[in-house]
């Protein structure tokens, strides 16, 4: 796997997050630093989701939920369902990230430090998340101390 590090314009784009558990909450918490315009679909949500700025839709996933989506984060905590959703995204040409399964991802989320308009992203090509986070934290400390 080789991932190209890019910054992508998400203004006025439909971003969908499917899942309401711990992994989905983590992804949503990071995503909220960049947009308040996303839709989260799940039959149930972990405590804390209601504090996020996103529209929560309490329902089971259905393929028509993908209509018009630009990016999809797939975080259902059900591997079979995640693979099914990823296949639907691929058929529709939608970029998808199957959270915690890099081999199925069109994109991955790097470790991010953000302050105002400055964003630093550190990625290990989905090989060592802990190392990426540690390096991100060191970079953030350096910038914060300037």
C-alpha positions in Angstrom: 0.0 0.0 0.0 1.2 3.5 -0.8 -0.8 6.5 0.3 -0.3 10.0 -1.3 -0.3 12.7 1.4 -2.7 15.4 0.2 -5.0 18.0 1.6 -8.4 17.8 0.0 -11.1 20.5 -0.3 -14.2 19.3 1.5 -16.2 22.5 1.3 -19.7 21.8 0.2 -19.0 18.1 -0.1 -21.2 15.4 1.4 -19.2 13.5 4.0 -20.7 10.4 5.5 -19.6 8.4 8.5 -21.2 5.1 9.0 -21.1 3.7 12.6 -21.8 4.9 16.1 -19.2 3.2 18.3 -15.8 4.0 19.6 -13.9 4.0 16.3 -16.6 6.1 14.7 -16.5 8.6 17.6 -12.8 8.9 17.3 -13.0 9.6 13.5 -15.9 12.1 14.0 -13.9 13.9 16.8 -11.0 14.4 14.4 -13.3 15.3 11.5 -15.1 18.0 13.5 -11.8 20.0 13.6 -12.2 20.5 9.8 -15.9 20.7 9.2 -19.3 20.8 11.0 -21.0 19.4 7.9 -21.1 15.6 8.0 -23.8 13.0 8.4 -23.3 10.0 10.8 -25.5 7.0 10.3 -25.9 4.3 12.9 -28.8 2.5 14.7 -27.2 3.6 18.0 -24.6 6.2 19.1 -22.0 6.2 21.8 -22.4 8.8 24.4 -20.8 12.0 23.2 -22.0 12.0 19.6 -24.7 14.4 20.4 -22.1 17.0 21.4 -20.5 16.8 17.9 -21.7 19.3 15.2 -22.9 16.6 12.8 -26.3 15.4 11.7 -27.0 12.1 13.4 -29.3 9.6 11.6 -30.5 6.7 13.7 -31.0 3.9 11.3 -29.4 0.8 9.8 -27.1 1.5 6.8 -28.7 1.1 3.4 -26.9 1.4 0.0 -28.9 4.5 -1.0 -27.3 6.3 2.0 -24.2 6.7 -0.3 -26.1 8.8 -2.8 -24.1 12.0 -3.5 -21.3 11.1 -1.0 -17.8 12.5 -1.6 -16.0 10.8 1.3 -17.2 7.9 3.4 -15.7 6.7 6.7 -16.8 3.2 7.4 -16.7 2.4 11.1 -19.4 -0.1 11.9 -17.3 -2.5 14.0 -18.8 -5.3 11.8 -16.1 -6.4 9.4 -18.5 -8.1 6.9 -20.7 -5.0 6.8 -17.7 -2.7 6.4 -16.5 -4.8 3.4 -20.0 -4.6 1.9 -20.2 -0.8 2.3 -16.7 -0.5 0.8 -17.7 -2.5 -2.2 -20.8 -0.2 -2.7 -18.5 2.8 -2.5 -16.1 1.4 -5.1 -19.0 0.7 -7.5 -20.1 4.3 -7.2 -16.6 5.8 -7.4 -16.7 7.2 -3.8 -13.5 7.5 -1.8 -13.9 5.4 1.4 -11.8 4.7 4.5 -12.6 1.4 6.2 -11.4 2.5 9.6 -8.9 0.1 11.2 -8.5 -1.9 8.0 -5.9 0.0 5.8 -5.8 -2.6 3.1 -9.4 -1.7 2.2 -8.9 2.1 2.4 -8.8 4.6 -0.5 -7.5 7.1 2.0 -6.3 7.0 5.6 -6.4 9.7 8.3 -2.9 10.8 9.4 -2.1 12.0 13.0 -3.0 15.7 12.8 -1.9 18.8 14.8 -4.1 21.8 13.9 -4.0 25.4 15.1 -5.9 28.0 13.1 -5.0 27.7 9.5 -1.8 25.7 10.3 -2.2 21.9 9.9 0.6 19.3 10.2 -0.2 15.7 9.3 2.1 12.8 10.1 1.5 9.4 8.4 3.4 6.1 8.5 1.6 4.8 5.5 -0.8 3.0 7.9 2.1 1.0 9.3 2.8 2.5 12.8 0.0 4.7 14.1 1.6 5.1 17.6 4.9 6.4 16.0 2.9 8.9 13.9 1.0 10.2 16.9 4.3 10.5 18.9 5.9 12.5 16.1 2.8 14.7 15.7 2.9 15.5 19.4 6.6 16.5 19.2 5.9 18.7 16.2 3.0 20.3 18.0 5.1 21.0 21.1 7.8 22.7 18.9 5.3 24.9 17.1 3.4 25.7 20.3 6.7 26.8 21.9 7.7 29.3 19.1 
